[in-house]
C-alpha cells in the first residue's frame, strides 16, 4: 500500500534514475513526474537537441511500463497511431477483419514533433489522452492504465507544421519548456554521452505502483480558501472584470476549467512530493506556469506585441492575493 | 469529522490574541494620525478663528482616545477559527496545514484518507510554533504617527497666540491684551487700596492680579488659556475671601463661627454707624466732668448699641460695650472710656477685614467681567465692552484724548506737529516768546522721566453712592484732640463719602479746626 512516505521515496528514486542520464533540468524532471502521477499528459517544447526525447525514453526505462514512440510526420495517418482493421484469413478460407493495434496501445507514448502531423492525425490522440480509450471501426478499445502521453514540438521551425488546435492543447496537463543547459551542465552532458560507458537507468517503479500513487494523490486535502485561490487565479486569466491587468489587455480567452483541474491536481502531487498531506499556496504558485501557460489565447494586440503567456500568468499571480478578505 | 487537536486550538487562541493586538495597534496608529492631524488643523484654524479649546488639549485628548481605543480593541479577540488558522499559516509559514486541519475539523471540506495525517502534522507544527512569530506586529506607520504627534505638539506649543490680521482670532487676541491691561490696572488699584487700608489678603492678591494682567498682555494666549488663568486667580481670591469670612464670622460669634451672610458685606453702613456711635460716645466720655444726665444718656446709648449689635458687631466689642455700660453705671467714667476704646479697636479690626473682603470681591468681579468679555471675543467697542466709568461724568480723559473744540462746538484741526505745538491749533508759541532759555535747561542732567507707551490711558474707577438727604450735622461742635483730628482726616481720605457730601463733611471739620 502506498503511503505519503513511500510516494515520496518512489518519486525520489525515479528522479534519481532519470538524473543518471539527464543532466540538469531538475525542475523539468520534477514537473514531468508530477504530470505522470497526476495522470496527465505533457507537451514538451524546445529546440532540437535539448534532450526532450531522451528524457521521455529514460523515463520509460525507469518505469516498468510499455513504451512506444511515434514520430509525427505530415503523411502520418490516424490509423498509423491507433491501428487498423486488416483482413485476415482462417485456414478454412473464411476471411475476417482483425484490429491491429497501433503504437498508441502503450503506457508511455512519445509523440515526437507532434506539430508536424496534420490536424486530422493530431486529433487521433484526443480520445486517447482524455478518455484513455480509442475507437476504431465502431469498436472502443480501452487503454491500459497508467497511460501517459509526452509530446514534443519545436517552437522555432514553423515551416510545414500544423499548430496544435486549442482543444488538443487543452488536454495536456502541462506545457513544459525545455531550456538550454547552463555551461556546467553542458560539460557534464558531453562527458556523460561521449564516454565509453553509457548510463542505464533501472526500473524502480511498476505500473501498479504508479496507479496507487495516482490514487493517493487524489486523497490530498485542500483547504477551502486554497480552492478559492485556484478559482480566482483561473478567473484572473480572463479579460473580464476579475481579470489581472495584463490579462484584460492581451488575452482573448483565459484558462478553461480544465486548467483549474490541472492546477489543483498537480498541486496535490507536488504536496506529496514535498511530504505534505495538504496543498499549499506555494504548490499552486510553482505549478501555475506549466499548468496554465498553454491555455491562454492571446488577442491580436498580445500577438502583435509578442507577449509571452508566462508574463500574463506572473501578472495574474502578483495581482491575486492569497488571503482574500483576511486582514493580516 | 475529525476533532481538531488541542495543540492547534491553543495555537489559534494565541494567534487570536496576537491578531487582536495587531489590529489594535493598527487602529491606534490610525487614531493617532487622526488626532495629530486634527490638532494641526485645529492649531492652524486658531490663527484665523477663535477656537474654544487649546490645540494641546485637542492633541492630548485625541492621543488619549487613541490609547484607549488600542487598549479596548486589544481585548477583542476573534473566535473564527478558519480565519485564525489562515493567519497562523501566514505568520508561521506552516503551508496551509492549520487551515486545512480546521476545514477538515469543521467539515468544510470532505475528509479523505489523509485527514488524520493532516491533523497530526498540524499538531506537530503547532507544538513547534515559535513564540516570536506570534508577537503582535506594530504597523510600519506607527513611528510616523509618533513623529506626527511630536510635530503637532511642537506646533501646538509654538503657534497658539499667533493670529492672522483682520481675523476673529486677532480680535480675540486684542481683547485678551485689552483685558490684561485692565486687570493690571485693577491690580495696581488693589495694591494702593490694600496699602491704605492695611488689608493683608488684598495686598497679597494685588501682585497676582497685576502679574495676570501682564501675562495676558505679553504672552500669546488663546481664549481658553486666558480664561483658565483668570479662573485660577478667581479661585485663589475666592479662597482668600472665604478665609476672611471665617475670621469675620469668628469675630461676630466665636462659639458657632457662622459664615456672615452676603448681606452683611453688602451693607457695611451698620458697622460704620456703630463705629461712629462708639467714637461719639468715647468722645463724650472724654469730656470731663460728665453730668449725671449725660451719664444716663450714655449708658442708655451703650445699652442700645450692645443690644442692636447682635450679629453685626463682634461679640468681644459687644461685651466691652456692656462692660463700659456697667462701669458707667458704677460711676467709673475713666474705666468706661477705656472699655469703649477697646471696643473701638475691635470694631476697627473688623472694619479692616471687611474692607479687605470687599476689595477682593471687587477684584473678583473685575476678573469675572474680563472673563466674560474674553468669552464674547472680538475687540468690540460696544457700551458693555467699555471700561467701567469710561462714559460717566468722572471718566478721566487721557491727555490729548479729547480734541479741542471751537466756540461753536466744531472740532478744530489738530495742532501742527513740532517741538512747540500748543493745545490750540496755530497758537503754538515760538522760542522768541518764551524768553531766554533757562540755564537749567542746558544742564546735563539725566532724564528721569519714564517714557510711556501708547495705551488707552490709566483707568480710574470709584464707587459712587447715591446722594444722601441734606441735613445739618447732629453732632455738636466740640474741640477735637489732635489724634482724633488726624483720624478724621484719614477716614475722610479713605472712607466712602458720597461725593456731594464731601464738601459738607470737609466744612464741618474745617469748622472744628477753626474753633480749636
HADDOCK unambig.tbl for C-alpha pairs under 7 A between the chains (distance, minus, plus):
assign (segid A and resid 219 and name CA) (segid B and resid 112 and name CA) 5.49 0.50 0.50
assign (segid A and resid 219 and name CA) (segid B and resid 113 and name CA) 5.96 0.50 0.50
assign (segid A and resid 219 and name CA) (segid B and resid 114 and name CA) 6.09 0.50 0.50
assign (segid A and resid 220 and name CA) (segid B and resid 114 and name CA) 6.20 0.50 0.50
assign (segid A and resid 221 and name CA) (segid B and resid 100 and name CA) 6.91 0.50 0.50
assign (segid A and resid 221 and name CA) (segid B and resid 112 and name CA) 6.74 0.50 0.50
assign (segid A and resid 221 and name CA) (segid B and resid 114 and name CA) 6.98 0.50 0.50
assign (segid A and resid 221 and name CA) (segid B and resid 115 and name CA) 6.92 0.50 0.50
assign (segid A and resid 222 and name CA) (segid B and resid 100 and name CA) 6.30 0.50 0.50
assign (segid A and resid 223 and name CA) (segid B and resid 99 and name CA) 6.26 0.50 0.50
assign (segid A and resid 223 and name CA) (segid B and resid 100 and name CA) 4.43 0.50 0.50
assign (segid A and resid 223 and name CA) (segid B and resid 103 and name CA) 6.09 0.50 0.50
assign (segid A and resid 223 and name CA) (segid B and resid 109 and name CA) 6.87 0.50 0.50
assign (segid A and resid 224 and name CA) (segid B and resid 103 and name CA) 6.91 0.50 0.50
assign (segid A and resid 224 and name CA) (segid B and resid 108 and name CA) 6.98 0.50 0.50
assign (segid A and resid 224 and name CA) (segid B and resid 109 and name CA) 6.64 0.50 0.50
assign (segid A and resid 277 and name CA) (segid B and resid 114 and name CA) 6.19 0.50 0.50
assign (segid A and resid 277 and name CA) (segid B and resid 117 and name CA) 6.66 0.50 0.50
assign (segid A and resid 277 and name CA) (segid B and resid 118 and name CA) 5.74 0.50 0.50
assign (segid A and resid 278 and name CA) (segid B and resid 97 and name CA) 6.63 0.50 0.50
assign (segid A and resid 278 and name CA) (segid B and resid 100 and name CA) 6.90 0.50 0.50
assign (segid A and resid 278 and name CA) (segid B and resid 118 and name CA) 6.76 0.50 0.50
assign (segid A and resid 280 and name CA) (segid B and resid 95 and name CA) 5.11 0.50 0.50
assign (segid A and resid 280 and name CA) (segid B and resid 96 and name CA) 5.35 0.50 0.50
assign (segid A and resid 326 and name CA) (segid B and resid 83 and name CA) 6.91 0.50 0.50
assign (segid A and resid 328 and name CA) (segid B and resid 87 and name CA) 6.69 0.50 0.50
